[in-house]
Amino acid sequence: MAEEAELRNTLKIAVLWVTGVFLAFSAAVLAAKPDAADVRKELAVHYYRGVVNYEAGRFEDALNEFRAVSSIDPYYKDTQKYITQSMNRLEQYREDLLLPKDSSSYEAKGVDLYFLGKMYYEKRDYDRALEAFKAILDQNPGDKFALYYAELCEQALGPKAKKESFIAGPKSRAEEVMGMEKEVSYMKEDISAKEDMDTFLEEKAQRRADRDEMIRKKERQLSRQEALLEEEKQGYLAEAKLAKKARKLDAETEKWRRMKDEISSRTPGIPAEIMEFPVYMNKAATYYQGMKDALRTSRWNSAGLNAIQASLYACDAVLIYYYSIKSAYPEHENIARLMADHIDREDAQENILRLRAILNMKAIMEDEDRPLTRSEALFLAEKTERLLEWCRAILP
C-alpha cells in the first residue's frame, strides 16, 4: 500500500511538472507572437504610403510599399490591384530603364527577351515564359519587371516550377538567347504583318467614310437646290395666282358697274298695299326655317337659296310697311337701292351692306352656275340671321 501511494504521488508530480512546462512554452510562444494591432498598423502604414506614392506618380516606390503589404497579407484591400497597375505604369518606361538599344552585345537585348516572355505569359505558356524572364535575370539580376513576372510564373506553375534555368553555361546561354531572339523576330514579323493589315483595313474604312461623307455633302447640296427651286416655283405660282385673282376682280368690278348702271335706269320699285307686309314676313320666316333645316342636314345649296329668299322677303316687308313699295319681282337687285333711298335710320346702312353682300353672293352663284359651298352657305346664313333680327326689331 505504501508503494502504491508513493507511485501515485510520483505521477501527480510528473503531471504537474509537464503542465508547468507546457504553460511556460505557451506563454513564450504568445510573447513571441506579434500583436495583431501592431500588424494592422504596419499594414495600414505601408498601404497608405503606397497609395500616396501611386497618386504622386512614384510608381516604383508605390510598388515596393504594396509588395511589403502583400508579403504580410496578400488579400489586404486593393493591394494586388495596385501592384498590377503600378507594374503596368512602369512597363511603359521599361525600354528607357533597360540597357541602351544601340549596344551590340546580346545582353542589351533584354527588351526582346522581355517581349518574348510577355508573349508566352499572355498565352499561359508559363514554362517558356519563366525561362525567358530567367534569361533576363541572368543579364540583369535587378530587373524589377522580370522579377515580378518570374514570380507570377512560379505561382502559376506551383510545385512544377523549375528552380533552375535550363540555360547552363555562357555558350548554352548565348545559343538559347539567340534562339529566343529568332523566335522574337518571327513573332514581330507576324505582328508587323497584322499591323499592316490593320492599317490597310483602317485606310479602307477611312476611304469609305470619306466617300460616304462626300455623298452626304452632295445630297445636302441637292436638297438645298431643290428647296430653292421649290421656293422659286411657289413664288411664280403665287404671282400667277395673284394675277388671275386681279383679272377676276377687275372683271367682277366691271360687271357690277354695268349692273349698277342698269339698275339705276330701271323703275326702283312698284306700289304695294300695307296689308301685304305680314304675308312677306311669314314667307321670310318660312324660308328662314328652311335655311335652318338645310344647315342641320348639310344641304349647303338649299341653305343658301333659302337664306337669300328670306332676306329679300324681310326687306320687302319693311318697305311695304313704311313706304308702300316693294322690289320688282323677279329682279330683286333694286331692293338695296330702295332701302338706301327710303330708310333713314342710324342702323340702316349696316344692314343695307349685309343685304348687298347677300345679293352679291346670289349674283356670283347665278353667274358661275354652280352650287354653293359650305363656307358660302354659312356666310349667307349669318348675314340673313342678322338682317332678319333687324327687320323684326323695326316692324310691329
Protein Blocks (a to p, Z undefined) as FASTA:
>chain_A
ZZmmmmmmmmmmmmmmmmmmmmmmmmmmmmmpccfklmmmmmmmmmmmmmmmmmnopaml
mmmmmmmmmmmmmmgcjlmmmmmmmmmmmmmmmmmmmccfkbcbfklmmmmmmmmmmmmm
mnopaklmmmmmmmmmmmmmmlmklmmmmmmmmmmnmmmlcfbdfbgcjklmmmmmmmmm
mmmmmmmmmmmmmmmmmmmmmmmmmmmmmmmmmmmmmmmmmmmmmmmmmmmmmmmmmmmm
mmmmmmmmmmmmmmmmmmmmmmmmmcfbacddfklmmmmmmmmmmmmmmmmmmmmnopak
lmmmmmmmmmmmmmmmmmmmmnopacddfblklmmmmmmmmmccfklmmmmmmmmmmmmm
mmmmmmnopaddfklmmmmmmmmmmmmmmmmmmpZZ
